Amino acid sequence: MRPESLGARGSEPASYTRSMSPGLVTGSLGAAARHVPGLKRIPVLKLLALAEVLLLARDHVMWLTPAERRRFLQLVRLGRGRRRNLSDVERLELATLIAKMEPRLFAGATVDKLSPLPLPRRLLYGPRQRR
């Protein structure tokens, strides 16, 4: 090691050249990146944004009771992503469950979370109710 790259004590490298010791988090992230195909190519900020959206989605799904969540998944599987595959009663039931999760608030909260500027309240909660 050259003398100019040594720290004040002379035996250890300067602080900006020292490597960070592999801790639990950095080590496990590195191990996961090696085993999941394509994960190394996804920027970290996109992963953080995805995590934020997933947490918001989880919060909105948790507004349903466990029985409602099971029924919601049954209806989605039964319809295979298409409303026309469900009967009229099942469509109404699915629409009721979706309305209970408040999709407008979810979309607004997602945009608000990812936007650098605050959103107007009317985009989150809809137009103001007239009295």
C-alpha positions as CSV (number, residue, x, y, z in Angstrom):
1,M,0.0,0.0,0.0
2,R,1.3,3.4,-0.9
3,P,1.9,5.9,2.0
4,E,-0.4,8.6,0.6
5,S,-3.4,6.2,0.7
6,L,-2.8,5.4,4.4
7,G,-4.9,7.1,7.2
8,A,-3.6,9.1,10.1
9,R,-2.3,6.1,11.9
10,G,-0.5,4.8,8.9
11,S,-1.6,1.2,9.2
12,E,-5.2,1.4,8.1
13,P,-6.6,2.8,4.8
14,A,-8.1,6.3,4.7
15,S,-11.8,6.3,5.6
16,Y,-13.0,6.9,2.0
17,T,-11.2,3.8,0.8
18,R,-12.3,1.4,3.6
19,S,-14.9,-1.1,2.4
20,M,-18.1,-1.4,4.3
21,S,-18.2,-4.6,6.4
22,P,-20.8,-7.0,5.1
23,G,-23.6,-6.9,7.6
24,L,-26.8,-8.9,7.7
25,V,-28.7,-6.6,5.4
26,T,-26.1,-6.0,2.8
27,G,-25.1,-9.7,2.8
28,S,-28.6,-11.0,2.4
29,L,-29.4,-8.5,-0.3
30,G,-26.3,-9.6,-2.2
31,A,-27.2,-13.2,-1.8
32,A,-30.8,-12.6,-3.0
33,A,-29.5,-10.6,-6.0
34,R,-27.4,-13.6,-7.0
35,H,-30.2,-16.1,-6.9
36,V,-33.1,-14.1,-8.3
37,P,-32.8,-13.8,-12.1
38,G,-32.8,-10.2,-13.3
39,L,-32.8,-8.6,-9.8
40,K,-29.4,-7.1,-10.3
41,R,-30.7,-5.1,-13.3
42,I,-33.5,-3.4,-11.4
43,P,-32.5,-0.1,-9.8
44,V,-32.9,0.1,-6.1
45,L,-35.3,3.1,-6.2
46,K,-37.7,1.2,-8.4
47,L,-37.7,-1.6,-5.9
48,L,-38.4,0.9,-3.1
49,A,-41.3,2.4,-5.1
50,L,-42.7,-1.1,-5.7
51,A,-42.5,-1.9,-2.0
52,E,-44.4,1.3,-1.2
53,V,-47.1,0.4,-3.6
54,L,-47.3,-3.1,-2.3
55,L,-47.7,-1.8,1.3
56,L,-50.5,0.5,0.2
57,A,-52.2,-2.4,-1.6
58,R,-51.9,-4.5,1.5
59,D,-53.5,-1.8,3.6
60,H,-56.5,-1.5,1.3
61,V,-57.0,-5.3,1.1
62,M,-56.8,-5.5,4.9
63,W,-60.0,-3.4,5.0
64,L,-61.8,-6.6,4.1
65,T,-62.6,-9.2,6.6
66,P,-60.8,-12.6,6.2
67,A,-64.1,-14.1,4.8
68,E,-64.4,-11.3,2.4
69,R,-60.8,-11.6,1.2
70,R,-61.4,-15.4,0.6
71,R,-64.5,-14.6,-1.3
72,F,-62.8,-11.9,-3.3
73,L,-60.1,-14.3,-4.4
74,Q,-62.7,-17.0,-5.2
75,L,-64.5,-14.5,-7.5
76,V,-61.3,-13.4,-9.2
77,R,-60.2,-17.0,-9.8
78,L,-63.7,-18.0,-11.0
79,G,-63.9,-15.1,-13.4
80,R,-60.3,-15.6,-14.5
81,G,-59.9,-11.8,-14.8
82,R,-63.0,-11.3,-16.9
83,R,-66.3,-10.0,-15.5
84,R,-68.3,-11.8,-18.3
85,N,-67.3,-15.1,-16.8
86,L,-69.3,-14.3,-13.6
87,S,-73.0,-14.4,-13.1
88,D,-74.9,-11.1,-12.4
89,V,-75.0,-11.8,-8.7
90,E,-71.3,-12.6,-8.5
91,R,-70.5,-9.4,-10.5
92,L,-72.4,-7.4,-8.0
93,E,-70.7,-9.1,-5.1
94,L,-67.3,-8.5,-6.7
95,A,-68.1,-4.8,-7.3
96,T,-69.2,-4.4,-3.7
97,L,-66.0,-5.9,-2.4
98,I,-63.9,-3.8,-4.7
99,A,-65.8,-0.7,-3.6
100,K,-65.1,-1.5,0.0
101,M,-61.3,-1.5,-0.7
102,E,-61.7,2.1,-2.1
103,P,-59.8,1.9,-5.4
104,R,-59.9,5.7,-5.9
105,L,-58.2,6.3,-2.6
106,F,-55.7,3.6,-3.4
107,A,-54.8,5.1,-6.8
108,G,-54.6,8.6,-5.3
109,A,-52.5,7.5,-2.4
110,T,-50.1,5.6,-4.8
111,V,-49.7,8.7,-7.0
112,D,-49.3,10.9,-3.9
113,K,-46.6,8.5,-2.4
114,L,-44.6,8.5,-5.7
115,S,-45.1,12.1,-6.6
116,P,-42.6,14.8,-5.6
117,L,-45.4,17.3,-5.3
118,P,-48.5,17.0,-3.0
119,L,-51.7,16.1,-4.7
120,P,-55.0,18.1,-4.3
121,R,-57.4,16.4,-1.9
122,R,-60.1,16.2,-4.5
123,L,-57.9,13.7,-6.5
124,L,-57.6,11.5,-3.4
125,Y,-61.2,11.7,-2.1
126,G,-63.2,12.9,-5.1
127,P,-65.1,16.2,-5.5
128,R,-66.3,18.0,-2.4
129,Q,-69.8,17.0,-1.3
130,R,-72.3,19.9,-1.7
131,R,-74.5,20.5,1.3
